Amino acid sequence: MSSTWFRRNKKGILTTTEEKKETPDGLWHKCSQCKATVTVKELHDNLYICHKCNYHNRINAKEYFEILFDNNKYELLFENIAPKDFLGFVDMKPYDERLLEAQKTTGLKDAMTVGVGKTGGICFVIACMNFNFIGGSMGSVVGEKISRSIDYCIEHNLPLMVISKSGGARMMESAFSLMQMAKTAAKLTQLAKAGLPYISLMTDPTTGGVTASYAMLGDINIAEPNALICFAGPRVIKETIKKDLPEGFQRSEFLLEHGFLDFIADRKVLKNKLNMALEWFIKGKTKPKCMELISDENHTLIAEITA
């Protein structure tokens, strides 16, 4: 039998395949938990919450400010503070190179962004951590921005909210990073003595030195659903004690059940819950007013480290 009988003389279906158009990047999002797929616009419109399983995707300061501040109007504070490689630290790469890379990738100077604006007509300050900047790690700039936020709140008689999302202390700054635990705790004592409220929102993940300091010191401690909140992670604990851990261990619901949280707030009702909490604190008092701000965007300061 001649093999020519089975020879293809036309390209046929191959022509269509060669002209196939690829889907543009950044159009679709697949949930990391249930694998459901939606468009990025649908995810944004749903406040970055999975439509199917209610998983709260990680977001940063820009997105939280859009959710919480009235009409997305706010002014950034302390944008002139930048980190410095005090120790000349080198691990997989020099710390100063890591900082430059993170700044270029994220467009941020460091892992903390502070804004002042109104929610429900009440003026207040939000300091929000950005996990996309070196895992939201707490370095000297994070501690300094929280400290200055507290000073600003005391000066202008404003409540403070800190949104935590962090892998813990920044190892590349060593003791300078660990000092921020005591520093922020001491500054929060000053805020309490001034009679001003501090609301702590813990999101996934809130771990290490952040949990061991300002994240757990709120007048009201709240969290998003199913957020990992701990000092050492479950894998480390399990390997240490050689025992299986309870289901849901170190998640928001587990901490609420054991008295570490006041309540859990779905992102869709977070602003309403926040407004309600602020109304409790200022009941019978004059609502704080937003002050005119003067900022120098062209001047960059190195964070001062104080004990």
C-alpha positions in Angstrom: 0.0 0.0 0.0 1.4 3.4 -1.0 2.2 5.8 1.9 1.2 8.7 -0.3 -2.5 7.9 0.5 -2.0 9.2 4.0 -0.1 12.4 3.1 -1.7 15.7 4.1 -1.5 18.2 1.3 -3.2 21.2 3.1 -2.5 22.7 6.5 -6.2 22.6 7.5 -6.7 23.2 11.2 -3.1 24.2 11.7 -3.8 27.6 10.1 -6.5 28.4 12.7 -4.2 27.3 15.6 -1.3 29.4 14.4 -3.6 32.5 14.5 -4.9 32.0 18.0 -4.8 35.1 20.2 -3.5 34.8 23.8 -5.6 36.2 26.7 -4.1 39.5 28.0 -2.2 39.3 31.3 -4.0 40.8 34.3 -7.5 40.1 33.0 -8.4 37.1 35.1 -7.9 36.1 38.8 -8.0 32.6 40.2 -8.8 32.2 43.9 -5.9 30.6 45.7 -8.4 28.8 48.0 -11.2 27.4 45.9 -9.7 28.0 42.4 -12.7 29.9 41.1 -11.9 32.3 38.3 -13.3 35.8 37.9 -12.2 38.9 36.1 -10.0 41.3 37.9 -12.7 44.0 37.6 -15.2 41.7 39.3 -12.8 41.0 42.1 -12.1 44.7 42.6 -15.9 45.5 42.6 -16.3 42.8 45.3 -13.6 44.4 47.5 -11.1 41.6 46.5 -13.2 38.9 48.2 -13.8 35.6 46.4 -17.4 35.4 45.1 -17.5 31.7 45.8 -15.7 31.0 49.1 -15.5 34.5 50.7 -11.7 34.3 50.8 -10.3 37.8 51.5 -7.4 38.3 49.1 -4.4 40.3 50.4 -4.6 44.0 49.6 -2.5 46.9 50.6 -2.9 50.5 51.8 -4.2 52.0 48.6 -7.1 49.5 48.5 -7.9 49.8 52.2 -7.9 53.6 51.9 -10.3 53.3 49.0 -12.6 51.1 51.1 -12.5 53.1 54.4 -12.1 56.8 53.6 -15.2 58.7 52.5 -15.2 59.2 48.7 -11.6 57.8 48.7 -10.4 61.3 49.8 -7.4 61.4 52.2 -3.9 62.9 52.5 -0.8 60.9 53.0 1.4 61.6 56.0 5.2 61.1 56.6 6.0 60.2 53.0 9.4 61.8 53.4 10.7 59.0 55.7 12.8 56.4 53.9 14.7 53.3 55.2 18.5 53.0 55.4 20.8 50.0 55.5 22.4 50.8 58.9 24.3 47.5 59.3 25.5 46.8 55.7 23.5 43.6 55.9 23.9 40.9 53.3 22.0 37.6 53.0 21.0 36.4 49.5 21.7 40.0 48.3 22.7 43.3 50.0 19.9 44.9 52.0 20.3 48.2 50.2 19.8 46.5 46.9 16.7 44.7 48.3 15.3 48.0 49.4 15.8 49.6 46.0 14.2 46.6 44.2 11.2 46.7 46.5 10.8 50.5 46.1 11.0 50.1 42.3 8.5 47.2 42.2 5.9 48.7 44.6 6.3 52.4 44.2 6.5 52.7 48.0 9.4 53.9 50.2 8.6 51.2 52.8 6.1 48.8 54.2 3.9 51.3 56.0 1.6 54.0 54.5 -0.2 56.5 56.7 -3.3 58.6 55.6 -5.6 61.0 57.3 -9.2 61.5 56.1 -12.8 60.9 57.1 -15.0 57.8 57.6 -18.7 58.4 58.2 -17.8 62.1 58.6 -15.4 61.4 61.4 -11.7 62.4 60.9 -9.1 59.9 61.8 -5.7 58.4 60.9 -5.0 55.0 59.3 -1.6 53.5 59.3 -1.7 50.5 57.0 1.0 47.9 56.2 1.9 46.8 52.7 2.6 43.1 52.4 4.1 43.5 48.9 7.0 45.5 50.4 9.4 42.8 51.7 6.5 40.8 53.2 5.2 43.8 55.2 8.1 43.3 57.6 8.5 45.7 60.5 11.7 47.8 60.2 12.7 51.2 61.6 10.5 53.1 59.2 7.4 51.2 60.2 8.0 51.9 63.9 8.8 55.5 63.2 5.6 56.1 61.1 3.4 54.6 63.8 5.2 56.8 66.4 4.7 59.9 64.3 1.1 58.9 63.6 0.4 58.8 67.3 2.1 62.2 67.8 -0.1 63.6 65.0 -3.2 62.1 66.6 -2.4 63.6 70.0 -1.7 67.0 68.5 -4.9 67.1 66.5 -7.1 65.0 68.9 -7.8 62.2 66.4 -8.4 58.5 66.7 -5.9 56.0 65.2 -6.3 52.8 63.3 -3.5 50.4 62.4 -4.0 47.7 59.8 -1.5 45.0 60.2 -0.4 42.5 57.5 3.1 41.4 58.2 5.6 38.5 58.3 7.1 40.1 61.5 10.2 42.0 62.3 12.6 42.7 59.5 15.7 40.5 60.0 17.9 42.7 57.8 17.7 45.5 60.5 18.3 43.2 63.4 18.1 45.0 66.8 16.9 48.2 65.1 13.8 46.3 64.0 13.2 44.6 67.4 13.4 48.0 69.1 10.2 49.1 67.3 8.2 46.6 69.4 9.0 48.5 72.6 8.9 51.9 70.9 5.4 51.5 69.4 4.0 50.0 72.7 5.4 53.0 74.6 3.9 55.5 72.1 0.5 53.8 72.3 0.6 54.3 76.1 0.9 58.1 75.4 -2.2 57.8 73.1 -4.1 56.0 75.8 -3.2 58.7 78.4 -4.5 61.3 75.9 -7.8 59.5 76.0 -7.8 58.8 72.2 -9.0 55.5 70.8 -6.8 53.0 69.0 -8.4 50.4 66.8 -6.2 47.5 65.6 -7.3 45.5 62.5 -5.4 42.3 61.9 -5.4 40.8 58.4 -3.8 37.7 56.8 -1.1 37.3 57.9 -0.3 39.1 61.1 2.7 37.4 62.7 5.9 37.7 64.7 7.0 40.9 66.3 4.0 42.8 65.0 1.5 40.5 66.8 3.8 40.7 69.9 3.5 44.5 70.0 1.1 47.0 68.5 -1.2 44.7 66.7 -2.6 43.2 69.9 -2.7 46.4 71.9 -5.8 48.0 70.5 -8.7 49.4 72.6 -10.6 47.2 70.1 -8.9 44.3 68.4 -10.6 43.1 65.2 -9.7 40.9 62.3 -10.8 39.8 58.8 -12.2 36.3 58.4 -9.8 33.4 58.4 -6.7 35.6 58.9 -3.6 33.9 60.3 -2.7 35.7 63.5 0.2 34.4 65.6 3.8 34.9 66.8 5.3 31.6 65.6 3.5 29.9 62.7 1.6 26.6 63.0 4.2 24.6 61.2 7.0 25.7 63.6 4.8 25.0 66.6 3.8 21.5 65.3 7.5 20.6 64.6 8.4 21.8 68.1 5.8 20.1 70.2 5.5 17.1 67.9 1.7 17.1 68.1 -1.2 17.9 65.8 -2.8 21.3 66.3 -6.5 22.0 66.7 -8.5 22.7 63.5 -8.4 26.3 62.6 -5.5 27.0 65.1 -4.3 30.6 65.0 -7.0 31.7 62.6 -9.3 34.7 63.4 -12.2 32.5 64.4 -10.1 30.5 66.8 -8.7 33.6 68.4 -12.2 35.1 68.8 -13.4 32.0 70.5 -10.5 32.2 72.9 -10.9 35.9 73.8 -8.0 37.5 71.8 -10.3 39.4 69.5 -13.4 41.6 70.0 -15.0 40.7 66.7 -14.4 39.6 63.1 -15.4 42.0 60.3 -16.0 40.9 56.7 -14.4 43.5 54.4 -17.9 44.4 53.0 -19.1 45.6 56.4 -15.7 46.8 57.8 -16.4 50.5 57.2 -19.8 50.3 58.9 -18.3 48.4 61.9 -15.5 51.0 62.1 -17.9 53.9 62.0 -19.9 52.3 64.8 -16.8 51.8 66.9 -15.7 55.4 66.4 -19.2 56.7 67.4 -18.9 54.7 70.7 -15.6 56.5 71.5 -16.7 60.0 70.6 -20.2 59.8 72.0 -20.9 63.1 73.8 -17.7 64.7 72.5 -17.1 67.1 69.6 -16.2 65.2 66.4 -12.5 65.6 65.5 -11.9 67.8 62.6 -9.4 67.3 59.8 -6.6 69.9 59.8 -4.9 71.5 56.8 -1.7 69.6 56.1 1.6 70.9 54.9 3.9 68.3 53.4 7.3 68.5 51.7 7.4 65.8 49.1 10.8 66.7 47.8 12.7 66.2 51.1 13.7 62.7 52.2 14.6 62.0 55.8 16.3 58.9 57.2 14.2 57.4 60.0 15.6 58.3 63.4 16.0 55.3 65.7 15.1 56.1 69.3 15.0 53.7 72.2 
